């Protein structure tokens, strides 16, 4: 009888938490202006891949012990606090991206793009929902408070935790660069959490990574379609790529990060491709974890630009490139310092650095130019499928 009463209490408590989350989520949607009908048949619920998460802590000081399945199993309060902060920041970015992008649905260049953007937004909402669920299910009253705050902050008022997620996304060129470069940073972050010693967090990453693949594909395919249409000048497109690449470089965090080092020591956040590196016996440099991840990211986007963009242009055209990690940085060792897109330090005899940046970053004139170009067939058309229409996502006609 005692067990039954306990079970009833836990069930009732869980239902109260779910009701609380649903009510606050619906209010957030209303405040953002995201019509629930745009989600179509998409099912908003937490998803887990427990098998992929693994049973045993894989790295750090607790390697070899069972992964923690409840917060009470976490051995120290500072580890618990760090996990709570990680989950909060991850959830904050998910909801923020919807707030940044929602207004673009009204100006989608094609029905396919409206569908793709709406699908990305509902998947980002599910990711935010997943983080809220972890906070409320595993971190008690403190977690519930943080989940509430996730639904109160807003990129439209500049109150999100990371600066990149308060930046305005003015138009569809921003959107495609964002999903190509910034969402790819998200893939890396999720991948590094997928081997976490906190099993519910690790198990959350598999389904999120599968959905994230569509976001990256949308960005890459969108930019390819822009290149094929050949309406937006190559140098203008390159400047927007430079803008969002440097933003993505910043998202890997500070250099020589003690927070990243402790996260590794505790086993709560690993390296990119942690399991492959462990299998190879690759030694870890705990003092430069953010730099290592950023380097992997940079190498990947260099390959992506070469394979997916430069193969679309003739040999006599200037190829697209990825700006060096030192260029236009706001976080880390190179924050606020003057470097060229090739990574060379700007010298006193080189002239005005501000004038140099006008050639390699978007300007007000570029924004005005785009307004006119967007009146043309500036992106290759892509048709929607019947399956997309039937899904109801984006409310296509």
C-alpha positions in Angstrom: 0.0 0.0 0.0 2.9 2.3 0.8 4.4 1.7 -2.6 1.1 2.4 -4.3 0.7 5.7 -2.5 4.2 6.7 -3.4 3.6 5.8 -7.0 0.4 7.8 -7.0 2.2 10.8 -5.5 5.0 10.6 -8.1 2.4 10.3 -11.0 0.5 13.3 -9.7 3.6 15.3 -9.3 4.7 14.5 -12.8 1.3 15.4 -14.2 1.5 18.8 -12.4 4.9 19.5 -13.9 3.7 18.6 -17.4 0.6 20.8 -17.1 2.8 23.7 -15.9 5.2 23.2 -18.8 2.3 23.1 -21.4 0.7 26.2 -20.0 3.9 28.2 -20.0 4.9 26.9 -23.4 1.6 27.9 -24.9 2.0 31.4 -23.4 5.5 31.6 -24.9 4.2 30.7 -28.3 1.6 33.4 -28.0 4.1 36.0 -27.0 6.4 35.1 -29.9 3.6 35.0 -32.4 4.1 31.4 -33.5 0.7 30.0 -34.5 0.3 26.4 -33.2 -1.3 25.5 -36.5 2.1 26.0 -38.2 3.4 22.9 -36.4 1.0 20.7 -38.4 1.2 17.0 -37.4 4.5 17.4 -35.6 4.3 15.8 -32.2 5.9 17.8 -29.4 7.3 15.4 -26.8 10.6 14.4 -25.1 12.5 11.7 -27.0 15.4 9.6 -25.7 17.9 7.1 -27.2 18.9 5.2 -24.0 20.9 2.6 -25.9 23.1 5.2 -27.6 23.6 7.0 -24.3 25.5 3.9 -22.8 25.6 2.5 -19.3 29.1 3.5 -18.2 30.8 6.8 -17.7 33.3 7.0 -20.6 35.9 9.6 -19.6 37.1 11.8 -16.8 37.6 11.0 -13.1 34.5 8.9 -12.8 35.2 6.7 -15.9 34.1 3.1 -15.5 31.3 3.8 -13.0 27.6 3.6 -13.9 26.2 6.7 -15.6 24.1 8.9 -13.3 20.3 8.4 -14.0 19.1 10.8 -11.3 20.5 14.0 -10.0 20.8 12.5 -6.5 23.4 10.1 -7.8 25.6 13.0 -8.9 28.4 13.0 -6.3 29.0 16.7 -5.9 26.9 19.8 -5.9 29.2 21.7 -8.2 28.8 19.0 -10.9 25.0 19.2 -10.5 25.2 23.0 -10.8 27.3 22.7 -13.9 24.9 20.3 -15.5 21.9 22.5 -14.7 23.7 25.4 -16.3 24.6 23.4 -19.5 21.0 22.2 -19.9 19.7 25.7 -19.3 22.0 27.3 -21.9 21.2 24.6 -24.4 17.4 25.1 -24.0 17.9 28.9 -24.2 19.5 28.7 -27.6 16.7 26.4 -28.9 13.9 28.8 -28.0 15.9 31.8 -29.1 16.4 30.6 -32.6 12.6 30.4 -33.1 12.3 34.0 -31.8 14.9 35.1 -34.3 13.4 33.3 -37.3 9.6 33.4 -36.9 9.0 36.6 -38.8 10.6 35.0 -42.0 7.7 32.7 -42.6 5.7 35.6 -44.1 8.4 36.3 -46.8 9.4 32.7 -47.7 10.7 32.7 -51.3 9.0 29.4 -52.0 6.5 27.1 -50.3 9.3 24.6 -49.8 11.3 27.2 -47.9 8.3 28.1 -45.7 7.9 24.4 -44.9 11.6 23.9 -44.2 11.8 27.0 -41.9 8.6 26.0 -40.1 9.8 22.4 -39.6 13.1 23.7 -38.2 11.3 26.0 -35.8 9.0 23.2 -34.5 12.0 20.9 -34.1 13.9 23.7 -32.2 10.8 24.0 -30.0 10.9 20.3 -29.3 14.6 20.6 -28.4 13.8 23.4 -26.0 10.9 21.4 -24.6 13.3 18.5 -24.1 15.6 20.7 -22.0 12.7 22.0 -20.0 11.6 18.4 -19.3 15.1 17.5 -18.1 15.2 20.5 -15.8 11.8 19.9 -14.3 12.1 16.1 -14.0 15.6 15.8 -12.6 16.5 19.1 -10.9 13.5 19.8 -8.6 12.4 23.3 -7.8 15.6 24.9 -9.0 15.1 23.1 -12.3 11.5 24.2 -12.5 12.6 27.9 -12.0 15.1 27.6 -14.8 12.6 26.0 -17.1 10.2 28.9 -16.4 13.0 31.4 -17.2 13.6 29.7 -20.5 10.1 30.6 -21.5 10.4 34.2 -20.2 13.6 35.4 -21.9 13.2 36.5 -25.5 15.7 37.2 -28.3 13.4 39.9 -29.5 14.2 41.9 -26.3 17.8 40.9 -26.3 17.5 38.9 -23.1 18.8 35.5 -24.2 21.9 34.2 -22.5 24.3 34.1 -25.5 24.8 37.2 -27.6 24.6 35.4 -30.9 21.0 34.4 -30.1 20.0 38.0 -29.6 21.2 39.1 -33.0 18.5 40.0 -35.5 18.0 37.7 -38.5 16.9 40.3 -41.0 16.2 38.1 -44.1 16.5 34.8 -45.8 20.1 35.1 -46.7 20.9 35.5 -43.0 18.7 32.4 -42.4 20.5 30.2 -44.8 23.9 31.3 -43.5 22.7 30.8 -40.0 21.4 27.3 -40.6 24.6 26.4 -42.5 27.1 27.7 -40.0 25.5 28.4 -36.6 23.3 25.3 -36.6 26.5 23.3 -37.4 28.0 24.6 -34.2 24.9 23.2 -32.5 25.6 19.8 -34.0 29.1 19.9 -32.4 27.7 21.0 -29.0 25.1 18.2 -29.1 27.7 15.7 -30.1 29.9 16.6 -27.2 27.0 16.1 -24.8 26.0 12.8 -26.3 28.6 10.9 -24.2 27.7 12.8 -20.9 28.0 11.0 -17.6 24.4 12.2 -16.9 22.4 9.6 -18.7 19.2 11.5 -19.4 21.2 14.3 -21.0 23.2 11.9 -23.1 20.1 10.0 -24.2 18.4 13.3 -25.3 21.1 14.0 -27.8 20.5 11.2 -30.3 17.0 12.3 -31.4 18.1 16.0 -31.4 21.1 15.2 -33.6 18.9 13.4 -36.1 16.6 16.5 -36.4 19.5 18.8 -36.5 20.7 17.2 -39.7 17.7 18.6 -41.6 18.6 22.1 -40.3 22.2 21.8 -41.7 20.9 20.5 -45.0 18.5 23.4 -45.3 21.3 25.9 -44.9 23.7 24.1 -47.3 21.0 23.5 -50.0 19.7 27.0 -49.6 23.1 28.5 -50.3 23.6 26.2 -53.2 20.3 27.3 -54.7 21.4 30.9 -54.3 24.7 30.3 -56.1 22.8 28.5 -58.9 20.4 31.3 -59.4 23.3 33.7 -59.8 21.4 36.8 -58.8 23.1 37.7 -55.5 26.7 38.7 -56.3 29.3 36.3 -55.1 31.2 38.9 -53.1 28.0 40.0 -51.3 27.2 36.4 -50.4 30.7 35.9 -49.1 30.4 38.8 -46.7 27.3 37.3 -45.1 29.1 33.9 -44.9 32.0 35.7 -43.1 29.6 37.3 -40.7 27.9 34.1 -39.5 31.1 32.0 -39.6 32.8 34.3 -37.1 29.6 34.2 -34.9 29.8 30.4 -35.0 33.5 30.5 -34.1 32.6 32.5 -31.0 30.0 30.0 -29.9 32.7 27.5 -29.0 33.5 29.7 -26.0 36.6 31.1 -24.4 40.1 29.7 -24.9 41.9 27.9 -22.1 38.5 27.4 -20.5 38.5 26.0 -17.0 34.8 25.3 -17.3 35.3 23.1 -20.3 38.2 21.4 -18.4 36.1 20.6 -15.3 33.2 19.4 -17.5 35.6 16.9 -19.0 37.1 15.9 -15.6 33.5 15.2 -14.4 32.5 13.4 -17.5 29.6 15.6 -18.3 30.8 17.0 -21.6 33.3 15.3 -23.9 35.3 16.1 -27.0 33.9 16.0 -30.5 33.9 12.3 -31.6 34.9 11.3 -28.0 34.2 7.6 -28.5 36.4 7.5 -31.7 39.2 9.3 -29.9 39.0 7.0 -26.9 39.1 4.0 -29.2 42.2 5.3 -30.9 43.8 6.1 -27.5 44.0 9.8 -28.5 45.3 11.8 -25.5 43.2 14.6 -24.3 44.4 18.2 -23.8 42.0 19.4 -21.1 43.3 23.0 -21.2 42.4 23.6 -24.8 39.1 21.7 -25.3 37.2 24.6 -26.8 40.0 25.3 -29.2 40.1 21.7 -30.3 36.4 21.6 -31.0 36.5 24.9 -32.8 39.3 23.5 -35.0 37.3 20.4 -35.9 34.3 22.7 -36.8 36.5 25.0 -38.9 38.0 22.1 -40.8 34.5 20.7 -41.5 33.0 23.9 -42.9 36.1 24.4 -45.1 35.4 21.0 -46.6 31.7 21.8 -46.9 32.3 25.1 -48.8 34.8 23.4 -51.1 32.7 20.4 -51.9 29.2 22.0 -52.0 29.7 25.6 -53.2 32.9 25.8 -55.2 32.0 22.9 -57.4 29.1 25.0 -58.6 31.2 27.8 -60.1 33.6 27.9 -63.0 37.3 27.8 -62.6 37.8 31.4 -63.6 35.6 32.7 -60.8 36.9 33.6 -57.4 36.2 30.6 -55.1 34.3 30.9 -51.9 36.3 30.5 -48.7 36.0 30.2 -44.9 37.4 33.2 -43.0 40.1 32.3 -40.5 39.3 31.6 -36.9 41.0 34.9 -35.8 38.8 37.1 -38.0 36.0 39.3 -36.5 36.0 37.6 -33.1 34.1 38.8 -30.1 35.0 35.9 -27.7 38.4 34.3 -26.8 42.0 35.1 -27.4 41.4 37.1 -30.6 38.3 39.0 -29.4 38.4 42.6 -30.7 41.8 42.1 -32.3 42.5 43.0 -35.9 43.1 40.1 -38.2 42.4 39.6 -41.9 40.2 36.9 -43.3 43.4 34.9 -44.1 44.4 35.1 -40.4 47.2 37.6 -40.8 47.6 40.3 -38.1 46.7 43.8 -39.3 49.7 46.1 -39.2 49.8 49.9 -38.6 51.0 50.5 -42.1 48.1 48.6 -43.6 45.6 51.5 -43.4 42.1 51.6 -41.9 41.0 48.3 -40.5 37.4 49.6 -40.5 37.6 50.1 -44.3 39.1 46.7 -44.7 36.2 45.1 -42.8 33.7 46.9 -45.1 35.0 44.7 -47.9 34.6 41.5 -46.0 31.5 42.0 -43.7 28.0 43.1 -44.6 27.3 46.8 -44.8 24.2 49.0 -44.8 24.6 49.3 -48.5 24.5 45.5 -48.8 21.2 45.5 -46.9 19.7 48.0 -49.3 21.0 46.1 -52.3 19.4 42.9 -51.0 16.0 44.5 -50.8 16.1 45.0 -54.5 17.6 41.6 -55.3 14.9 39.9 -53.3 12.3 41.2 -55.8 13.9 39.0 -58.4 14.1 35.2 -58.8 17.1 35.2 -56.4 17.0 31.6 -55.4 16.5 28.4 -57.4 13.0 27.1 -57.1 12.3 23.9 -55.2 8.9 22.2 -55.2 7.2 20.9 -52.2 6.1 17.2 -52.0 2.6 16.0 -51.3 4.0 14.6 -48.0 5.1 18.0 -47.0 1.7 19.5 -47.7 -0.1 16.7 -45.9 2.1 17.2 -42.8 0.4 20.6 -42.2 3.8 22.1 -41.2 3.9 25.7 -42.3 0.3 25.6 -43.3 1.0 25.3 -47.0 -1.9 25.8 -49.4 
